[in-house]
């Protein structure tokens, strides 16, 4: 393989690559023989079609597949041999290959910037120190209790803290059922602080098993999903079952139920305390690192490759879209 690199900009490079014909022909021959073993055409048994016929009939298309499969590995080898570290996947700009001849192609790419860091001797940063409070441990214990709560059906009106199993039918602005928008046996924990619409839950309080009620409500304005934030909805709700939740007693037996490594409640409290301290330690290191890096960037201005910035922005956009879709699905399942 031969390579030639041309500098197009501060970080932009163009690399010309020439691959010897023997290497391409070797891969092509392997592909032709593999195809031959699978080929079955009139007049020949499967796998017995002469290689010459395979090559004359399908050689061009197989050649294209072989080159397409080879290019990623060839690009990686070429950039490595040329000492280039791509900041983003290289783009093929030109490709030329005649049967029996060398394969030549040209690719464009941005390389990782080489930065000589200066002015790093006098950086100021503050390391946070956190003392774990009993309230933090208690909060985690209460969350564990809520996760292990038991539920029992009751014959009384729904109260805050209860669970409601209900069927829902979405209604339009005129109160007419929307076709295809009926949802059965949905689970609602009344009083959940993370509920998409506290107003909806308030409208359910007081319902009894078998009762039907029309509820109009608005989603919270601060929902990440902009399509739902503040939106008004109308539902016909039928209560299937009201359940009372009971939290387990906070004692040594509870600790053992949480994990076999805990023999006493004191063991569990110590474990929670250590976890909180570890999280704070991690956050402290990340904040300290971010602060120092921020100061270094201010003291060492440099330009990033355009492709790196574009890829970063695309990645952020995809992440935001994925988060929005996940949030919308979760809220739709909860309310619909």
Secondary structure, 3 states (H helix, E strand, C coil): CEEEEEECCCCEEEEEEEECHHHHHHHHHHHHHHHHHHCCCCCCCCCCCCHHHHHHHHHHHHHHHHHHHHHHHHHHHHHHHCCCCECCCCEEEEEEECCCCCEEEEEEEEECCCCCCCCCCCCCCCCCCCCCCHHHHHHHHHHHHHHCCEEEECCCCCCCCCEEEEEEEEECCCCCEEEEEEEEEEEEECCCCCCCCHHHHHHHCCCCCCCEEEEEEECCCCCCCCCCCCCEEEEEEEEEEEEEEECCCCCHHHHHHHCCCCCCHHHHHHHHHHHHHHHHHHHHHHHHHHHHHHHHHHHCCCCCCHHHHHHHHHHHHHHHHHHHHHHHHHHHHHHC
